[in-house]
């Protein structure tokens, strides 16, 4: 059975454990499907007869020198001239192909590697490089086959990790997630300290509907990486899949402690605490979302209602006003704001009836500490005083409002006859001059 077929059918699950047992001790290597090692040696070509140097040696030395000087484009031209004259120097062609890979000129690099493989079909260095180029060219099926054959033929070789990583990347690009998972687990056995790889493996297991495997993998890293927000997020999602909302909430609390502005985590926690009836915690996570998304009308309205439930009508007013700035046509919310203004102003009546102006000023300051909508509250207070016939108190309230809104003609027109009737016209000019 071909390697390519193995990575498309469930038989891979049987094959991989054998490979794991055979090759756990392979040393670490740098990742990357197109890693080709040193591109050009740091010395010239050695030739026995120094008195009679062939032209190809001079051209080759010049190509190497240009590359070492950082002139990769000129070096490529020199390598092309060299290979046109002497095309059988595989080492020069390999250097040429390596520079093309470095320059991401995949199609040209592929042609050179194919020429090398025509001379030396089993050269693992050439095959590994060709697999990487195939992947970059979009020839994913070919890359899977090349990486797979390389790895299977020598799972304990020095290039085994490169082949394994390349195979995983190729399968990822192919969308073959089922085949990736056992290979990722194998790679984890060989590179146990690779935390990013562990999270990638756990995330893939979760996506494949294997939350228990994810949990077992991630818990091994929790002790050393409890400050990693991505790990907390992955553990929380794992507990979601395992239907343990309590544990999911614990992990998300740790997540928002590390990343307070995480919208998804705060949204999840807001719903969780609302279901629990914990209004204070619900509000906390709603307001955290608003720090990131301050013009979200639904969140603003929810915050208003939560503040009202907690006995904070002033804060509720502030949020309702913000909401109406965004959704001015919502008559239901506009009526709700008017009711809260009326309730607040009603509670102020007893505090000002029969009192002097200084108390009105203090009340203005007190209401300002409760809500930014104190003008709206005092306009309702004026309405109630007007209905009750409390002219002196109404005049005091209108004087304060006139000071805040000196261009409001309605307030001015009502205030002037009131002050004239009570012999207090001097107070109007005094307020205007303040």
N, C-alpha and C positions, 0 to 999 in steps of 0.2 A: 504494500500500500504506500502511495507517495506521501511525502511530508505535507504537501499542499492539501491533500484530502484529509489528512489528520486534523488540520486546523479548521476544518469546516464541518466535522461530524463529532458526535459525542464520544467517539473512541479516544479522543484526546485525553479525556479524564482518566482513562486506563493507562495511557502511555506516560503521562507526566510523572506519576509517583516513581516509576522506574528510573527516570532521568534524575529525579531528586535524590534517590538513594545512591545513584552512581556518581554524583558530582557535587556534593555539598561543600567540598573544601576548595573550590576554585577561588583564587585571590581576587581582590578588588581591581577594578579598571575604570577608566573614565568613560562616561556615557557618551552617546552620540553615534548614530548610524554611519556617519561619514568621517569618523575619526581615522586619519591615515598616518598618524605619527609625524615625525620630522619631515617637513616638506622637501627641503633641499639640504644636503650635508654642508657643513661649514668649512669644507676644504675642496681643493681642486682635484681633478682626476689624476691618479698616479700612473705614470707611463715610464717604462724601463729605459727607452732610448730618448734621453732628454735633448739630444742634438738634432733629432729629426721628428718633430711633433706633427702628427697627422692633423688635417684640417678639422676633422670631427671633434678631436680633443679640445682644440682652441675654441670651437663654437660652443661646446658643452661647458667649458670653464667660464666662458663669457656669459652664458645663460644663467649659470649658478651665481656668478658675481652680481649680475643685474638684480636677481631676486634678493640676494642678501643686502643689496643697497636699497631695498624697498621699492624697486621699479618692476613690479610684477607684470605690468602690461608689456614692457619691453622684453622682459625675460620670456614671456610666452611666444613672442615673435621669434626670438632667437632659438627656442626649442623647436618651433615649427620648421625653421630653416635647417636645423640639425637633423630632424627626423625625415625631412624630404631627401636629404643626401644619404643618410644612414639610418634606415628605418628599423634595423634589427637590434638596436640597443634598448632592450626592455627597461633597464634601469632609468635611462633618460626619459623614455615614454612614461614611466611611472611617476617621475618627478613632474613631468608636464601635466599628467592627469591630476596629480595632487594639487598643483597650483590652480588648475581649472575648477576643482572641487572647492578650494578655498575661495575662489572668486564667484562661486555659485553659478558657474556656466555648465549646467547639468548635462545638456544634450551633447556638447563637445566632449565633456569628461566621460560620458557613457561610451562614446565611440572609441576613445583611447583605451578604456578598460576592456571593451569587447575585443580590441586588437590584442591586448596583453593576454586575455583569457584564451584566445585562439592558439597562442603559443604554449600556454601553461594553464591548462584547464583546472588543475587542482590547487592552484595557488590561493591559499586562504586569505591572504592580504588583498589580492585582487577581487576575490568574491565578496569579501566584507565591504570593500569600497563600492563595488558595483551594486550591491544590495541597497546601500545608502543612497546612491545616485538614482536607482530605480524608484525608491520611495519618493524622492524629491521630484522626479519626473512625473509622478502620478501613476507609475506602473506598480501598483500596490500588490497585485497578485504575484508578480515576479519577485518583488522584495520579500514577501512572505515565504515563498519557496526557497529563495537563496539564503535568507537568514535561518530558516528552519533546517535546511540541509546542513548548513555550517554548524549549527548548535548540536544537532543530533549526531553528526559524524564525530564530534570531539567535544563532549560536554565538559571535559576536564581540562581543555586546552587554555592557553593564555589569552585567547580571544573569545572565550566562551561567554563572558559577561557582556562583551560588546554585541555579540550575535544575539544573546538573549534579550538585551535591551532593544536592539533593533527589531527583533521579531515582535516584541510587545508593542512597539510604536507602529509597526506595519499593521498588526491586527487591529490596533486602535483606529488607524486611518481607514481600515477596511470596515470598521463597525462591528467586528466580531468580538463582542464583549465576553461571551461565554468562554472562548478559548484563551482570552487574556488572563482571566482570574487565576487558574492554576499556575500559569507562568509567572505572574506577579508574586504569588506565594513562594514559588521557587526562588525568585530573585530576592525576596525578603530573607529566606534562609541563608543566602550567601552574603547579604549586606544587612545584617540585623540592626545596625545603627542608623539606617536610612529612614528618618522619621517621615519625610515627605512621601516616600514610597509606601510606608505603612498606611498613611492616610489615604493615599490613592487606592491602595488595595482594599481598605475598609470601605471606601466610598463606592467602589465598583461592586463589592459583595452586597452592599445595601441596595444598589440600583438593580441587582439581579435577584432581589427578594430573599437575601440570606442575612437577615439582621443579627442572628445569633453568631454567625461567623464574624460579622463586623464588630460586634460587641467584644467577643473574645480577643480579636486582634487589637482593638483600641485600648482596652483596659490594661494591656501590658505596658502601654506608654503613658498612662494617666499620671503615675507617680512622678515621672520626670518632666512632664509637659503639661502640668495643670494650669499653666499660664498661657496656653495656646488657644486662642479663640476659635480657630477652625476645628480643632479637636473637640471642643465643647459643643460646637454646632453639629458636628457629625454624630457625637454621642447622643445629643438631644433628638436628632432625627431617627436614630436607631431605636431609642426608647419609644418614640412615636409609633414606629413599625411594630414594636413589641407590645403596644397598647398599655404602656406604663406612663401615664401622664404625670405622676408624682416625680418620677426620676427625670422625665423630660423637662419638667419645670425646674428641678434642681440644676441641671446642666445649663439651662437657658439663663438662670440667674447668675451662674458663674460666667456665662458668655457675656451678658450685658455689664457685668462688673468689669470685664476686660475691654468690652467694646460697647459703651453706653448708647451709642447712636445706631445700633443695629436695628433697622426697621422691622425686619421679619421676626426677630426674637421678641422685641417689645410688643409687636402686634399679637403674637402667640400668647405672651404672658398676660396681656390685657384681657384677652378672651378667657384665658384660664382662670384668672382671679375674679372676673365678672361672674363666671359660672359658679365660683365658690362663694360669691356674695361678699367678697372683700373689695369694697368700693374704693378705699384708700389706695390699695395696690393697683387696682385697675386704673385709677386716675394717674398714678405715678407713671405707668407705662404708656398711657395715652399721651401725656404731656412730653414724654421722651420722644415719642414719634413726631410730635409737633415741632420739636426743635430741629428736626431734619426736614420735615415737610410742613412748614408753617402756614401754608394756604390750603391745606386739605380741609374742605368745608365739613365733611362728615366727622372727622376727628375733632374739629372745633366744636361742633354741635354736641358730640358725645361728652367732651370736657365740660361744657356748660351744664349739661344734665347731671353729670357726676358731682360737680360742685354744688348744685342745688340740692342733691340728695344728701350731701354732707353738711347741709346747713350753712352754705356760703353763698347767699344770694348776690352779694356784690361781685364776686368772681364769676358767677353764672352770667350776670349782666355783661361783664366785659367780654366773655366768649360769645354771647349772643350777638353783641354789637359787631364783633369781628366776623361772625358768620353772615350777618346781614350786609356787611360791606361786600362780601363775595356773592351772596345770593339775595339781592334786595327784593326780589319778587316773592319771597316766601312769606306769605301773609300769616300763616300759622305761627311761625317763629316770631314775627313782628308782634303779634298779639301776646305771645308768651313773654316777650321782653316788657311790654306795657304792663302786664299783670305783676311782674316782679318789681318794676318801678313803683307801681301803686302800693304794693305790700310794704316796700321799704319806706316810702314817704308816709304811709299810714302810721308806721311805728315812730315817726318823728314828731307827729302832731303834739302829743302830750309833752314832749321835751321843749317845745318852743312857745306854747300858748301861755301868754302872760309873762314871758321872759323878756329880757332886754337884748339889745343888739349884740352884745359881746357873746351871748350864748349862741346866737345864730352863726356868728363867725366860727365859733368852736365846733358847732355842728357841721358846718361846711368842711372843716378840716377833718373831722371824724369820718364823714361820709367819703371824703377823698381817700382815706386810708383803706376803705372797704372796696371801692370801685372807681374806675376811671370815668364812669358814667354819672358822676354826681350832678351834672347839669340836667340830665334826663330825670333823675330822682327829684331834684328841686323843682323842676317844672311840674311834676305831679304833685309835689307838696303844695305848690302855689294853687293848683286846681282845687285841692281839698280845702285849703284855707279860704279860697274864694267862695266855695260852696257853704262853708261854715260861717261866713261873714266876719272872719277875723282880719279886719282891715290893717291894723298895726303890724301884725305878724306877716301878712301878705306883702305889705310895703317893704318890710325888712328883707324878705326873700327875694322880691323883685329887684331891690337895690343891689343885692349880691349878684343876681343874674345879669343885671344891666352892666355891672362892672366887668363881667366875663364876656358879655356880648353887647358892647356899646352901640353896635350898628343895627341891633334888632329893634325895628320900629314898633312891633307889637308890644314888646315889654315897655318901651319908652312911653307909648301912648297910654298904657294902663297905669304906669307908675306916676306920671305927672299929676293927674287929678287926685290920686290917693294922697300924695305928699302935700298937695295944696290944701286939701280938705283937713289934714292934720297939722297944718302949719309947719311942714318939715321940708320946704323947698330948698333950704340951704344945704340939706344933706345930699340932694341930687348933684349940685355943683361941686360939693366936697368930694363926692365919689368920683365924679368925672375927672377932677384934678389929681386924684390919687394915682 
